[in-house]
Amino acid sequence: MSEQHAFAVLRALSDGRFHSGEAIAQQLGVSRTLVWQAVHTIENDFGLAVYSVRGQGYKLAEGFEWLDVTAIRAGLAPAAAEALTVAVAERIDSTNSQLMQHATSSDLHGLVLAAELQTAGRGRLGRRWQMRLGSGLTFSLLWRFDKGLAGLAGLSLAVGVALARALRVLGAPVTLKWPNDVLLDGRKLAGILIELSGEAMGPAAVVIGIGLNLQLPGEVDQPVAALDQAGVRVGRNALLAALLNELQQVLDAFAKQGFAAVREEWLALSAHRDSPVRLSFSHGEPIEGIARGVADDGALEVETAAGMQRFHVGEVSLRALS
């Protein structure tokens, strides 16, 4: 039984209502046995609960909205609609990996790739990004800058500001954690992964990967949050459009002024400003101090026993100290 059949059956069930196996089989032109096998794939491979009730058929424990290019573009502001090209994949290894290929082999700009399911999604420092199908958003954006790689310092922080703008308008009281997380009640709601390609003096291509939980993703290795915990109920297509509208504005401003364009806004949203933190590194001992803010280049400023120190995005992990 192919995965294509499993996705077809899942689409028939995604409205959250009961559908008989016979009706699904007739709709898809397949056997009832194949429908039954597809339901098992949906449960075992996709991690979604399906109710099976004699006389009623199959029903997803919770329905969801599929991503749709037309619906996403309907929510874009004119400037974003002109700047962005949107594509959706059902199943893919990594949206970032796919767009990085375009970054080096073409001159495409403003390309958005969203995925229903990623098999090799990843976050910063090589961490795996897990998300149940239909429970959130995973997408990447390819953007080109005339400036060189050195001029892109602070980009992940600027992207965080764009996400926070959209989420706060929707009613989620999010904050930002240096350098690439969006927090809700101190737990990770969204993550950002920036990958670069280009020359030191320019131009440069950037792939911005974003994962955001609308619902809890299941067991993961860190405290996480979901948008529905803030009482926010919004369709996935409308949410993606809202995020893209803010991203287009922030990236245009960043191209002209760098991180300085949104630095004060980032500081106002900072989750750890003037709070004790511990910085851990891939090599060396951790450092503790008081997070005081960020510089115009996005560097974290920490007051330590040795004085004020600056830390740049890299192999650095920040944790709050209670």
ChimeraX commands (.cxc) that place a marker at each C-alpha (Angstrom):
marker #1 position 0.00,0.00,0.00 radius 0.5
marker #1 position 1.55,3.27,-1.08 radius 0.5
marker #1 position 1.92,6.34,1.08 radius 0.5
marker #1 position -0.01,8.20,-1.61 radius 0.5
marker #1 position -3.07,6.10,-0.76 radius 0.5
marker #1 position -2.61,6.84,2.95 radius 0.5
marker #1 position -2.59,10.58,2.24 radius 0.5
marker #1 position -5.70,10.21,0.05 radius 0.5
marker #1 position -7.59,8.42,2.83 radius 0.5
marker #1 position -6.36,10.99,5.34 radius 0.5
marker #1 position -7.73,13.79,3.18 radius 0.5
marker #1 position -11.12,12.04,3.19 radius 0.5
marker #1 position -11.01,11.88,7.01 radius 0.5
marker #1 position -9.52,15.30,7.77 radius 0.5
marker #1 position -12.92,16.96,8.27 radius 0.5
marker #1 position -13.15,15.13,11.62 radius 0.5
marker #1 position -16.42,13.33,10.76 radius 0.5
marker #1 position -17.21,9.64,10.40 radius 0.5
marker #1 position -16.81,8.13,6.94 radius 0.5
marker #1 position -17.54,4.52,6.10 radius 0.5
marker #1 position -14.77,2.42,4.63 radius 0.5
marker #1 position -17.05,1.58,1.72 radius 0.5
marker #1 position -17.73,5.25,0.94 radius 0.5
marker #1 position -14.02,6.10,1.05 radius 0.5
marker #1 position -13.20,3.11,-1.14 radius 0.5
marker #1 position -15.78,4.18,-3.75 radius 0.5
marker #1 position -14.59,7.79,-3.63 radius 0.5
marker #1 position -10.97,6.79,-4.23 radius 0.5
marker #1 position -11.63,3.83,-6.51 radius 0.5
marker #1 position -9.80,1.37,-4.27 radius 0.5
marker #1 position -10.70,-1.66,-2.16 radius 0.5
marker #1 position -11.96,-1.52,1.43 radius 0.5
marker #1 position -8.91,-3.57,2.42 radius 0.5
marker #1 position -6.63,-0.86,1.09 radius 0.5
marker #1 position -8.61,1.74,3.07 radius 0.5
marker #1 position -8.14,-0.36,6.21 radius 0.5
marker #1 position -4.40,-0.62,5.52 radius 0.5
marker #1 position -4.22,3.14,4.94 radius 0.5
marker #1 position -5.86,3.79,8.31 radius 0.5
marker #1 position -3.17,1.70,9.98 radius 0.5
marker #1 position -0.50,3.71,8.16 radius 0.5
marker #1 position -2.13,6.94,9.34 radius 0.5
marker #1 position -1.98,5.71,12.92 radius 0.5
marker #1 position 1.42,4.00,12.91 radius 0.5
marker #1 position 3.44,6.19,10.55 radius 0.5
marker #1 position 1.72,9.57,10.87 radius 0.5
marker #1 position 0.97,9.31,14.60 radius 0.5
marker #1 position -2.70,10.31,14.28 radius 0.5
marker #1 position -5.48,8.64,16.26 radius 0.5
marker #1 position -8.33,7.21,14.19 radius 0.5
marker #1 position -11.57,5.96,15.70 radius 0.5
marker #1 position -13.13,2.87,14.10 radius 0.5
marker #1 position -16.79,2.29,15.00 radius 0.5
marker #1 position -18.87,-0.52,13.56 radius 0.5
marker #1 position -21.74,0.84,11.52 radius 0.5
marker #1 position -20.22,4.35,11.32 radius 0.5
marker #1 position -16.76,3.86,9.85 radius 0.5
marker #1 position -13.58,5.79,10.53 radius 0.5
marker #1 position -13.07,9.18,12.13 radius 0.5
marker #1 position -9.96,11.18,12.98 radius 0.5
marker #1 position -9.74,11.99,16.68 radius 0.5
marker #1 position -9.27,15.60,15.59 radius 0.5
marker #1 position -9.70,17.01,12.11 radius 0.5
marker #1 position -7.37,19.60,10.61 radius 0.5
marker #1 position -7.05,22.05,7.76 radius 0.5
marker #1 position -4.76,21.10,4.89 radius 0.5
marker #1 position -2.39,23.71,3.58 radius 0.5
marker #1 position -3.58,25.20,0.30 radius 0.5
marker #1 position -1.65,27.61,-1.91 radius 0.5
marker #1 position -4.77,29.49,-3.05 radius 0.5
marker #1 position -5.99,29.96,0.53 radius 0.5
marker #1 position -2.55,31.12,1.69 radius 0.5
marker #1 position -2.21,33.64,-1.11 radius 0.5
marker #1 position -5.71,34.97,-0.40 radius 0.5
marker #1 position -4.42,36.12,3.00 radius 0.5
marker #1 position -1.30,37.87,1.73 radius 0.5
marker #1 position -1.00,41.64,1.70 radius 0.5
marker #1 position -0.25,43.14,-1.75 radius 0.5
marker #1 position 3.47,43.63,-1.04 radius 0.5
marker #1 position 3.88,40.07,0.21 radius 0.5
marker #1 position 1.84,38.64,-2.66 radius 0.5
marker #1 position 4.14,40.38,-5.13 radius 0.5
marker #1 position 7.35,39.32,-3.38 radius 0.5
marker #1 position 6.53,35.70,-2.52 radius 0.5
marker #1 position 5.93,32.48,-4.43 radius 0.5
marker #1 position 4.24,29.80,-2.30 radius 0.5
marker #1 position 4.47,26.03,-2.74 radius 0.5
marker #1 position 3.20,23.17,-0.56 radius 0.5
marker #1 position 4.55,19.62,-0.33 radius 0.5
marker #1 position 2.70,16.73,1.29 radius 0.5
marker #1 position 5.79,14.86,2.50 radius 0.5
marker #1 position 9.39,16.01,2.26 radius 0.5
marker #1 position 12.70,15.39,3.99 radius 0.5
marker #1 position 13.34,19.02,4.99 radius 0.5
marker #1 position 11.98,22.27,3.56 radius 0.5
marker #1 position 15.31,23.94,4.41 radius 0.5
marker #1 position 17.31,21.28,2.59 radius 0.5
marker #1 position 15.15,21.60,-0.52 radius 0.5
marker #1 position 15.42,25.38,-0.63 radius 0.5
marker #1 position 19.18,25.32,0.01 radius 0.5
marker #1 position 19.48,23.45,-3.28 radius 0.5
marker #1 position 17.67,26.33,-4.99 radius 0.5
marker #1 position 19.82,28.84,-3.14 radius 0.5
marker #1 position 22.96,27.51,-4.81 radius 0.5
marker #1 position 21.60,26.39,-8.18 radius 0.5
marker #1 position 19.22,29.17,-9.21 radius 0.5
marker #1 position 18.45,32.85,-8.74 radius 0.5
marker #1 position 15.01,32.28,-7.20 radius 0.5
marker #1 position 13.98,34.81,-4.55 radius 0.5
marker #1 position 11.00,34.92,-2.22 radius 0.5
marker #1 position 10.21,31.22,-2.57 radius 0.5
marker #1 position 8.18,29.72,0.29 radius 0.5
marker #1 position 7.99,25.97,0.73 radius 0.5
marker #1 position 5.61,24.58,3.36 radius 0.5
marker #1 position 5.26,20.89,4.20 radius 0.5
marker #1 position 2.48,18.83,5.69 radius 0.5
marker #1 position 5.03,16.30,6.93 radius 0.5
marker #1 position 8.81,16.47,7.27 radius 0.5
marker #1 position 10.80,13.28,7.68 radius 0.5
marker #1 position 14.10,14.99,8.52 radius 0.5
marker #1 position 13.09,18.32,10.00 radius 0.5
marker #1 position 15.82,19.92,12.06 radius 0.5
marker #1 position 16.45,22.83,14.33 radius 0.5
marker #1 position 19.45,24.77,15.50 radius 0.5
marker #1 position 22.59,22.88,16.65 radius 0.5
marker #1 position 21.45,19.81,14.71 radius 0.5
marker #1 position 18.43,19.10,16.90 radius 0.5
marker #1 position 15.54,17.21,15.34 radius 0.5
marker #1 position 12.29,19.15,14.89 radius 0.5
marker #1 position 9.27,16.91,15.43 radius 0.5
marker #1 position 5.66,17.75,14.64 radius 0.5
marker #1 position 2.56,15.62,14.14 radius 0.5
marker #1 position 0.94,15.99,10.75 radius 0.5
marker #1 position -1.62,18.81,10.81 radius 0.5
marker #1 position -0.61,20.03,14.28 radius 0.5
marker #1 position 1.47,23.02,13.26 radius 0.5
marker #1 position 3.40,24.78,10.53 radius 0.5
marker #1 position 6.76,23.84,9.05 radius 0.5
marker #1 position 7.97,26.05,6.23 radius 0.5
marker #1 position 11.06,27.70,4.79 radius 0.5
marker #1 position 11.64,30.94,2.91 radius 0.5
marker #1 position 14.45,31.64,0.43 radius 0.5
marker #1 position 15.50,35.29,0.47 radius 0.5
marker #1 position 18.42,37.02,-1.24 radius 0.5
marker #1 position 20.40,40.00,0.02 radius 0.5
marker #1 position 22.85,42.25,-1.82 radius 0.5
marker #1 position 24.96,42.48,1.35 radius 0.5
marker #1 position 27.52,39.85,2.29 radius 0.5
marker #1 position 27.36,37.22,5.01 radius 0.5
marker #1 position 28.87,39.57,7.60 radius 0.5
marker #1 position 25.99,41.97,7.08 radius 0.5
marker #1 position 23.42,39.34,8.03 radius 0.5
marker #1 position 24.25,39.26,11.74 radius 0.5
marker #1 position 21.09,39.37,13.83 radius 0.5
marker #1 position 18.85,37.99,11.08 radius 0.5
marker #1 position 17.41,35.20,13.24 radius 0.5
marker #1 position 16.46,37.81,15.84 radius 0.5
marker #1 position 14.75,39.95,13.21 radius 0.5
marker #1 position 12.79,36.93,12.01 radius 0.5
marker #1 position 11.70,36.34,15.61 radius 0.5
marker #1 position 10.31,39.87,15.72 radius 0.5
marker #1 position 8.27,39.20,12.57 radius 0.5
marker #1 position 6.78,36.03,14.06 radius 0.5
marker #1 position 6.03,37.76,17.36 radius 0.5
marker #1 position 4.22,40.61,15.60 radius 0.5
marker #1 position 1.85,38.23,13.86 radius 0.5
marker #1 position 1.28,36.02,16.90 radius 0.5
marker #1 position 0.62,38.92,19.25 radius 0.5
marker #1 position -1.98,40.35,16.88 radius 0.5
marker #1 position -3.72,36.97,17.13 radius 0.5
marker #1 position -3.70,37.20,20.92 radius 0.5
marker #1 position -0.71,35.02,21.88 radius 0.5
marker #1 position 1.47,36.85,24.49 radius 0.5
marker #1 position 4.75,35.50,23.11 radius 0.5
marker #1 position 8.28,36.54,24.03 radius 0.5
marker #1 position 11.63,36.00,22.31 radius 0.5
marker #1 position 14.61,33.97,23.45 radius 0.5
marker #1 position 18.04,34.73,22.02 radius 0.5
marker #1 position 18.87,33.83,19.34 radius 0.5
marker #1 position 16.08,31.93,17.58 radius 0.5
marker #1 position 13.11,30.84,19.72 radius 0.5
marker #1 position 9.60,32.17,20.23 radius 0.5
marker #1 position 8.30,31.38,23.72 radius 0.5
marker #1 position 4.83,31.09,25.22 radius 0.5
marker #1 position 4.75,31.00,29.02 radius 0.5
marker #1 position 8.47,30.29,28.98 radius 0.5
marker #1 position 8.16,27.24,26.73 radius 0.5
marker #1 position 9.14,26.89,23.09 radius 0.5
marker #1 position 6.31,27.69,20.69 radius 0.5
marker #1 position 8.34,28.21,17.54 radius 0.5
marker #1 position 11.91,27.80,16.35 radius 0.5
marker #1 position 13.96,29.42,13.61 radius 0.5
marker #1 position 16.81,27.88,11.60 radius 0.5
marker #1 position 18.89,30.17,9.39 radius 0.5
marker #1 position 21.17,28.71,6.71 radius 0.5
marker #1 position 23.39,30.88,4.54 radius 0.5
marker #1 position 25.02,30.66,1.14 radius 0.5
marker #1 position 27.11,33.33,-0.50 radius 0.5
marker #1 position 30.28,35.39,-0.42 radius 0.5
marker #1 position 31.72,37.39,2.44 radius 0.5
marker #1 position 31.21,40.63,0.50 radius 0.5
marker #1 position 27.91,39.61,-1.10 radius 0.5
marker #1 position 25.51,38.80,-2.50 radius 0.5
marker #1 position 24.06,36.19,-0.15 radius 0.5
marker #1 position 21.14,33.77,-0.18 radius 0.5
marker #1 position 19.40,32.86,3.05 radius 0.5
marker #1 position 17.02,30.02,3.81 radius 0.5
marker #1 position 14.85,30.73,6.85 radius 0.5
marker #1 position 13.26,27.64,8.34 radius 0.5
marker #1 position 10.38,27.98,10.80 radius 0.5
marker #1 position 8.46,25.44,12.83 radius 0.5
marker #1 position 5.47,26.50,14.95 radius 0.5
marker #1 position 3.17,24.41,17.13 radius 0.5
marker #1 position -0.57,24.97,16.86 radius 0.5
marker #1 position -1.07,21.89,19.03 radius 0.5
marker #1 position 1.37,20.01,21.24 radius 0.5
marker #1 position 3.65,17.76,19.17 radius 0.5
marker #1 position 3.91,14.89,21.65 radius 0.5
marker #1 position 6.99,13.86,23.59 radius 0.5
marker #1 position 10.03,16.02,22.83 radius 0.5
marker #1 position 13.28,16.74,24.68 radius 0.5
marker #1 position 12.41,20.24,25.91 radius 0.5
marker #1 position 9.44,22.16,27.36 radius 0.5
marker #1 position 7.17,23.14,24.46 radius 0.5
marker #1 position 3.99,25.14,24.04 radius 0.5
marker #1 position 1.21,25.28,21.47 radius 0.5
marker #1 position -0.85,28.15,20.13 radius 0.5
marker #1 position -4.15,26.61,21.25 radius 0.5
marker #1 position -2.90,26.82,24.87 radius 0.5
marker #1 position -3.16,30.59,24.51 radius 0.5
marker #1 position -6.77,30.24,23.41 radius 0.5
marker #1 position -5.84,31.13,19.83 radius 0.5
marker #1 position -7.91,29.31,17.22 radius 0.5
marker #1 position -6.80,30.13,13.70 radius 0.5
marker #1 position -6.63,28.16,10.47 radius 0.5
marker #1 position -3.23,27.02,9.29 radius 0.5
marker #1 position -3.55,28.83,5.96 radius 0.5
marker #1 position -4.58,32.12,7.56 radius 0.5
marker #1 position -1.76,31.82,10.11 radius 0.5
marker #1 position 0.88,31.13,7.48 radius 0.5
marker #1 position -0.30,34.12,5.47 radius 0.5
marker #1 position -0.12,36.36,8.55 radius 0.5
marker #1 position 3.42,35.20,9.30 radius 0.5
marker #1 position 4.52,35.73,5.69 radius 0.5
marker #1 position 3.10,39.27,5.65 radius 0.5
marker #1 position 5.24,40.23,8.65 radius 0.5
marker #1 position 8.30,38.38,7.35 radius 0.5
marker #1 position 8.20,40.27,4.07 radius 0.5
marker #1 position 8.09,43.62,5.88 radius 0.5
marker #1 position 10.85,42.76,8.34 radius 0.5
marker #1 position 13.16,41.28,5.69 radius 0.5
marker #1 position 12.77,44.37,3.50 radius 0.5
marker #1 position 13.65,46.57,6.50 radius 0.5
marker #1 position 16.59,44.30,7.40 radius 0.5
marker #1 position 17.95,44.58,3.85 radius 0.5
marker #1 position 18.13,48.36,4.26 radius 0.5
marker #1 position 19.09,48.82,7.93 radius 0.5
marker #1 position 20.16,45.45,9.30 radius 0.5
marker #1 position 19.07,44.26,12.74 radius 0.5
marker #1 position 19.15,47.83,14.02 radius 0.5
marker #1 position 15.79,48.32,12.27 radius 0.5
marker #1 position 14.02,46.10,14.85 radius 0.5
marker #1 position 16.50,46.02,17.77 radius 0.5
marker #1 position 14.33,48.05,20.16 radius 0.5
marker #1 position 11.31,45.92,19.31 radius 0.5
marker #1 position 13.32,42.76,20.02 radius 0.5
marker #1 position 14.46,44.12,23.38 radius 0.5
marker #1 position 10.86,44.88,24.37 radius 0.5
marker #1 position 9.96,41.27,23.59 radius 0.5
marker #1 position 13.02,39.67,25.23 radius 0.5
marker #1 position 12.17,36.86,27.65 radius 0.5
marker #1 position 15.44,37.08,29.60 radius 0.5
marker #1 position 16.49,40.73,29.65 radius 0.5
marker #1 position 17.92,41.68,33.06 radius 0.5
marker #1 position 17.56,38.06,34.20 radius 0.5
marker #1 position 20.22,35.50,35.26 radius 0.5
marker #1 position 21.21,33.10,32.48 radius 0.5
marker #1 position 23.68,30.32,31.79 radius 0.5
marker #1 position 25.41,30.04,28.42 radius 0.5
marker #1 position 26.64,26.62,27.34 radius 0.5
marker #1 position 29.11,26.00,24.53 radius 0.5
marker #1 position 30.06,23.04,22.37 radius 0.5
marker #1 position 33.55,23.38,23.87 radius 0.5
marker #1 position 34.52,24.93,27.18 radius 0.5
marker #1 position 32.88,25.65,30.49 radius 0.5
marker #1 position 29.48,27.35,30.77 radius 0.5
marker #1 position 29.26,31.03,31.68 radius 0.5
marker #1 position 26.69,32.58,34.00 radius 0.5
marker #1 position 25.61,36.19,34.23 radius 0.5
marker #1 position 22.81,38.68,33.74 radius 0.5
marker #1 position 21.45,39.10,30.21 radius 0.5
marker #1 position 21.42,42.84,29.57 radius 0.5
marker #1 position 20.30,43.04,25.94 radius 0.5
marker #1 position 21.57,42.74,22.39 radius 0.5
marker #1 position 23.81,44.93,20.26 radius 0.5
marker #1 position 23.01,46.31,16.81 radius 0.5
marker #1 position 24.64,43.22,15.29 radius 0.5
marker #1 position 22.46,40.89,17.35 radius 0.5
marker #1 position 25.21,39.88,19.77 radius 0.5
marker #1 position 23.96,38.96,23.24 radius 0.5
marker #1 position 25.30,41.21,25.99 radius 0.5
marker #1 position 25.81,39.48,29.34 radius 0.5
marker #1 position 27.11,41.00,32.54 radius 0.5
marker #1 position 29.43,38.40,34.06 radius 0.5
marker #1 position 31.88,38.24,36.95 radius 0.5
marker #1 position 34.57,39.20,34.44 radius 0.5
marker #1 position 32.60,42.20,33.19 radius 0.5
marker #1 position 30.28,42.79,30.23 radius 0.5
marker #1 position 30.76,40.18,27.50 radius 0.5
marker #1 position 29.30,39.77,24.02 radius 0.5
marker #1 position 28.27,36.46,22.47 radius 0.5
marker #1 position 27.45,35.84,18.83 radius 0.5
marker #1 position 25.11,33.28,17.34 radius 0.5
marker #1 position 26.94,29.99,16.93 radius 0.5
marker #1 position 27.51,27.01,19.14 radius 0.5
marker #1 position 25.91,28.78,22.10 radius 0.5
marker #1 position 22.87,27.63,24.06 radius 0.5
marker #1 position 21.11,29.92,26.53 radius 0.5
marker #1 position 19.14,28.79,29.58 radius 0.5
marker #1 position 17.39,30.85,32.23 radius 0.5
marker #1 position 18.60,30.42,35.81 radius 0.5
marker #1 position 15.86,30.18,38.41 radius 0.5
marker link #1:1,2 radius 0.2
marker link #1:2,3 radius 0.2
marker link #1:3,4 radius 0.2
marker link #1:4,5 radius 0.2
marker link #1:5,6 radius 0.2
marker link #1:6,7 radius 0.2
marker link #1:7,8 radius 0.2
marker link #1:8,9 radius 0.2
marker link #1:9,10 radius 0.2
marker link #1:10,11 radius 0.2
marker link #1:11,12 radius 0.2
marker link #1:12,13 radius 0.2
marker link #1:13,14 radius 0.2
marker link #1:14,15 radius 0.2
marker link #1:15,16 radius 0.2
marker link #1:16,17 radius 0.2
marker link #1:17,18 radius 0.2
marker link #1:18,19 radius 0.2
marker link #1:19,20 radius 0.2
marker link #1:20,21 radius 0.2
marker link #1:21,22 radius 0.2
marker link #1:22,23 radius 0.2
marker link #1:23,24 radius 0.2
marker link #1:24,25 radius 0.2
marker link #1:25,26 radius 0.2
marker link #1:26,27 radius 0.2
marker link #1:27,28 radius 0.2
marker link #1:28,29 radius 0.2
marker link #1:29,30 radius 0.2
marker link #1:30,31 radius 0.2
marker link #1:31,32 radius 0.2
marker link #1:32,33 radius 0.2
marker link #1:33,34 radius 0.2
marker link #1:34,35 radius 0.2
marker link #1:35,36 radius 0.2
marker link #1:36,37 radius 0.2
marker link #1:37,38 radius 0.2
marker link #1:38,39 radius 0.2
marker link #1:39,40 radius 0.2
marker link #1:40,41 radius 0.2
marker link #1:41,42 radius 0.2
marker link #1:42,43 radius 0.2
marker link #1:43,44 radius 0.2
marker link #1:44,45 radius 0.2
marker link #1:45,46 radius 0.2
marker link #1:46,47 radius 0.2
marker link #1:47,48 radius 0.2
marker link #1:48,49 radius 0.2
marker link #1:49,50 radius 0.2
marker link #1:50,51 radius 0.2
marker link #1:51,52 radius 0.2
marker link #1:52,53 radius 0.2
marker link #1:53,54 radius 0.2
marker link #1:54,55 radius 0.2
marker link #1:55,56 radius 0.2
marker link #1:56,57 radius 0.2
marker link #1:57,58 radius 0.2
marker link #1:58,59 radius 0.2
marker link #1:59,60 radius 0.2
marker link #1:60,61 radius 0.2
marker link #1:61,62 radius 0.2
marker link #1:62,63 radius 0.2
marker link #1:63,64 radius 0.2
marker link #1:64,65 radius 0.2
marker link #1:65,66 radius 0.2
marker link #1:66,67 radius 0.2
marker link #1:67,68 radius 0.2
marker link #1:68,69 radius 0.2
marker link #1:69,70 radius 0.2
marker link #1:70,71 radius 0.2
marker link #1:71,72 radius 0.2
marker link #1:72,73 radius 0.2
marker link #1:73,74 radius 0.2
marker link #1:74,75 radius 0.2
marker link #1:75,76 radius 0.2
marker link #1:76,77 radius 0.2
marker link #1:77,78 radius 0.2
marker link #1:78,79 radius 0.2
marker link #1:79,80 radius 0.2
marker link #1:80,81 radius 0.2
marker link #1:81,82 radius 0.2
marker link #1:82,83 radius 0.2
marker link #1:83,84 radius 0.2
marker link #1:84,85 radius 0.2
marker link #1:85,86 radius 0.2
marker link #1:86,87 radius 0.2
marker link #1:87,88 radius 0.2
marker link #1:88,89 radius 0.2
marker link #1:89,90 radius 0.2
marker link #1:90,91 radius 0.2
marker link #1:91,92 radius 0.2
marker link #1:92,93 radius 0.2
marker link #1:93,94 radius 0.2
marker link #1:94,95 radius 0.2
marker link #1:95,96 radius 0.2
marker link #1:96,97 radius 0.2
marker link #1:97,98 radius 0.2
marker link #1:98,99 radius 0.2
marker link #1:99,100 radius 0.2
marker link #1:100,101 radius 0.2
marker link #1:101,102 radius 0.2
marker link #1:102,103 radius 0.2
marker link #1:103,104 radius 0.2
marker link #1:104,105 radius 0.2
marker link #1:105,106 radius 0.2
marker link #1:106,107 radius 0.2
marker link #1:107,108 radius 0.2
marker link #1:108,109 radius 0.2
marker link #1:109,110 radius 0.2
marker link #1:110,111 radius 0.2
marker link #1:111,112 radius 0.2
marker link #1:112,113 radius 0.2
marker link #1:113,114 radius 0.2
marker link #1:114,115 radius 0.2
marker link #1:115,116 radius 0.2
marker link #1:116,117 radius 0.2
marker link #1:117,118 radius 0.2
marker link #1:118,119 radius 0.2
marker link #1:119,120 radius 0.2
marker link #1:120,121 radius 0.2
marker link #1:121,122 radius 0.2
marker link #1:122,123 radius 0.2
marker link #1:123,124 radius 0.2
marker link #1:124,125 radius 0.2
marker link #1:125,126 radius 0.2
marker link #1:126,127 radius 0.2
marker link #1:127,128 radius 0.2
marker link #1:128,129 radius 0.2
marker link #1:129,130 radius 0.2
marker link #1:130,131 radius 0.2
marker link #1:131,132 radius 0.2
marker link #1:132,133 radius 0.2
marker link #1:133,134 radius 0.2
marker link #1:134,135 radius 0.2
marker link #1:135,136 radius 0.2
marker link #1:136,137 radius 0.2
marker link #1:137,138 radius 0.2
marker link #1:138,139 radius 0.2
marker link #1:139,140 radius 0.2
marker link #1:140,141 radius 0.2
marker link #1:141,142 radius 0.2
marker link #1:142,143 radius 0.2
marker link #1:143,144 radius 0.2
marker link #1:144,145 radius 0.2
marker link #1:145,146 radius 0.2
marker link #1:146,147 radius 0.2
marker link #1:147,148 radius 0.2
marker link #1:148,149 radius 0.2
marker link #1:149,150 radius 0.2
marker link #1:150,151 radius 0.2
marker link #1:151,152 radius 0.2
marker link #1:152,153 radius 0.2
marker link #1:153,154 radius 0.2
marker link #1:154,155 radius 0.2
marker link #1:155,156 radius 0.2
marker link #1:156,157 radius 0.2
marker link #1:157,158 radius 0.2
marker link #1:158,159 radius 0.2
marker link #1:159,160 radius 0.2
marker link #1:160,161 radius 0.2
marker link #1:161,162 radius 0.2
marker link #1:162,163 radius 0.2
marker link #1:163,164 radius 0.2
marker link #1:164,165 radius 0.2
marker link #1:165,166 radius 0.2
marker link #1:166,167 radius 0.2
marker link #1:167,168 radius 0.2
marker link #1:168,169 radius 0.2
marker link #1:169,170 radius 0.2
marker link #1:170,171 radius 0.2
marker link #1:171,172 radius 0.2
marker link #1:172,173 radius 0.2
marker link #1:173,174 radius 0.2
marker link #1:174,175 radius 0.2
marker link #1:175,176 radius 0.2
marker link #1:176,177 radius 0.2
marker link #1:177,178 radius 0.2
marker link #1:178,179 radius 0.2
marker link #1:179,180 radius 0.2
marker link #1:180,181 radius 0.2
marker link #1:181,182 radius 0.2
marker link #1:182,183 radius 0.2
marker link #1:183,184 radius 0.2
marker link #1:184,185 radius 0.2
marker link #1:185,186 radius 0.2
marker link #1:186,187 radius 0.2
marker link #1:187,188 radius 0.2
marker link #1:188,189 radius 0.2
marker link #1:189,190 radius 0.2
marker link #1:190,191 radius 0.2
marker link #1:191,192 radius 0.2
marker link #1:192,193 radius 0.2
marker link #1:193,194 radius 0.2
marker link #1:194,195 radius 0.2
marker link #1:195,196 radius 0.2
marker link #1:196,197 radius 0.2
marker link #1:197,198 radius 0.2
marker link #1:198,199 radius 0.2
marker link #1:199,200 radius 0.2
marker link #1:200,201 radius 0.2
marker link #1:201,202 radius 0.2
marker link #1:202,203 radius 0.2
marker link #1:203,204 radius 0.2
marker link #1:204,205 radius 0.2
marker link #1:205,206 radius 0.2
marker link #1:206,207 radius 0.2
marker link #1:207,208 radius 0.2
marker link #1:208,209 radius 0.2
marker link #1:209,210 radius 0.2
marker link #1:210,211 radius 0.2
marker link #1:211,212 radius 0.2
marker link #1:212,213 radius 0.2
marker link #1:213,214 radius 0.2
marker link #1:214,215 radius 0.2
marker link #1:215,216 radius 0.2
marker link #1:216,217 radius 0.2
marker link #1:217,218 radius 0.2
marker link #1:218,219 radius 0.2
marker link #1:219,220 radius 0.2
marker link #1:220,221 radius 0.2
marker link #1:221,222 radius 0.2
marker link #1:222,223 radius 0.2
marker link #1:223,224 radius 0.2
marker link #1:224,225 radius 0.2
marker link #1:225,226 radius 0.2
marker link #1:226,227 radius 0.2
marker link #1:227,228 radius 0.2
marker link #1:228,229 radius 0.2
marker link #1:229,230 radius 0.2
marker link #1:230,231 radius 0.2
marker link #1:231,232 radius 0.2
marker link #1:232,233 radius 0.2
marker link #1:233,234 radius 0.2
marker link #1:234,235 radius 0.2
marker link #1:235,236 radius 0.2
marker link #1:236,237 radius 0.2
marker link #1:237,238 radius 0.2
marker link #1:238,239 radius 0.2
marker link #1:239,240 radius 0.2
marker link #1:240,241 radius 0.2
marker link #1:241,242 radius 0.2
marker link #1:242,243 radius 0.2
marker link #1:243,244 radius 0.2
marker link #1:244,245 radius 0.2
marker link #1:245,246 radius 0.2
marker link #1:246,247 radius 0.2
marker link #1:247,248 radius 0.2
marker link #1:248,249 radius 0.2
marker link #1:249,250 radius 0.2
marker link #1:250,251 radius 0.2
marker link #1:251,252 radius 0.2
marker link #1:252,253 radius 0.2
marker link #1:253,254 radius 0.2
marker link #1:254,255 radius 0.2
marker link #1:255,256 radius 0.2
marker link #1:256,257 radius 0.2
marker link #1:257,258 radius 0.2
marker link #1:258,259 radius 0.2
marker link #1:259,260 radius 0.2
marker link #1:260,261 radius 0.2
marker link #1:261,262 radius 0.2
marker link #1:262,263 radius 0.2
marker link #1:263,264 radius 0.2
marker link #1:264,265 radius 0.2
marker link #1:265,266 radius 0.2
marker link #1:266,267 radius 0.2
marker link #1:267,268 radius 0.2
marker link #1:268,269 radius 0.2
marker link #1:269,270 radius 0.2
marker link #1:270,271 radius 0.2
marker link #1:271,272 radius 0.2
marker link #1:272,273 radius 0.2
marker link #1:273,274 radius 0.2
marker link #1:274,275 radius 0.2
marker link #1:275,276 radius 0.2
marker link #1:276,277 radius 0.2
marker link #1:277,278 radius 0.2
marker link #1:278,279 radius 0.2
marker link #1:279,280 radius 0.2
marker link #1:280,281 radius 0.2
marker link #1:281,282 radius 0.2
marker link #1:282,283 radius 0.2
marker link #1:283,284 radius 0.2
marker link #1:284,285 radius 0.2
marker link #1:285,286 radius 0.2
marker link #1:286,287 radius 0.2
marker link #1:287,288 radius 0.2
marker link #1:288,289 radius 0.2
marker link #1:289,290 radius 0.2
marker link #1:290,291 radius 0.2
marker link #1:291,292 radius 0.2
marker link #1:292,293 radius 0.2
marker link #1:293,294 radius 0.2
marker link #1:294,295 radius 0.2
marker link #1:295,296 radius 0.2
marker link #1:296,297 radius 0.2
marker link #1:297,298 radius 0.2
marker link #1:298,299 radius 0.2
marker link #1:299,300 radius 0.2
marker link #1:300,301 radius 0.2
marker link #1:301,302 radius 0.2
marker link #1:302,303 radius 0.2
marker link #1:303,304 radius 0.2
marker link #1:304,305 radius 0.2
marker link #1:305,306 radius 0.2
marker link #1:306,307 radius 0.2
marker link #1:307,308 radius 0.2
marker link #1:308,309 radius 0.2
marker link #1:309,310 radius 0.2
marker link #1:310,311 radius 0.2
marker link #1:311,312 radius 0.2
marker link #1:312,313 radius 0.2
marker link #1:313,314 radius 0.2
marker link #1:314,315 radius 0.2
marker link #1:315,316 radius 0.2
marker link #1:316,317 radius 0.2
marker link #1:317,318 radius 0.2
marker link #1:318,319 radius 0.2
marker link #1:319,320 radius 0.2
marker link #1:320,321 radius 0.2
marker link #1:321,322 radius 0.2
view
